[in-house]
Amino acid sequence: MHTEIEQATIAIVDRQLEAYNNQDIDAFAATYSDDVEIYQSHTLVFKGKEALIERYGGKFASLSYLNATSLNRMVQGNFLVDHELAQSSSQANKEIDHSVKVIAAYEVENGLIKRVTFMG
């Protein structure tokens, strides 16, 4: 059984995944704090919601299909770790031409995603 904090953590990450899969940049950005930090391993890739919108907005616009699913999930308090399968297509027929498995560690603060670290 999850605590209220864990339920809120799961809910915001699920909303973020749904917006990602719908390629809805406004709904996607709404799940992040204004000073969000995105890391690849231990390296800061970018910081701030404007950079997030620029990076992911371009990605959403350039792809005909985008889908990420959680293969395995752990949650404790305001931390959630997903093993995710992300697939995408740049082709008009939406045939998947890119597939990757990644570990995504989310930290939620004040109901929004504050930090994400991608590994893999």
Stockholm file with secondary structure:
# STOCKHOLM 1.0

chainA/1-120         MHTEIEQATIAIVDRQLEAYNNQDIDAFAATYSDDVEIYQSHTLVFKGKEALIERYGGKFASLSYLNATSLNRMVQGNFLVDHELAQSSSQANKEIDHSVKVIAAYEVENGLIKRVTFMG
#=GR chainA/1-120 SS CCCHHHHHHHHHHHHHHHHHHTTCHHHHHTTEEEEEEEEETTEEEEESHHHHHHHHHHHHHHCSEEEEEEEEEEEETTEEEEEEEEEEECSTTCCCCEEEEEEEEEEEETTEEEEEEEEC
#=GC SS_cons         CCCHHHHHHHHHHHHHHHHHHTTCHHHHHTTEEEEEEEEETTEEEEESHHHHHHHHHHHHHHCSEEEEEEEEEEEETTEEEEEEEEEEECSTTCCCCEEEEEEEEEEEETTEEEEEEEEC
//
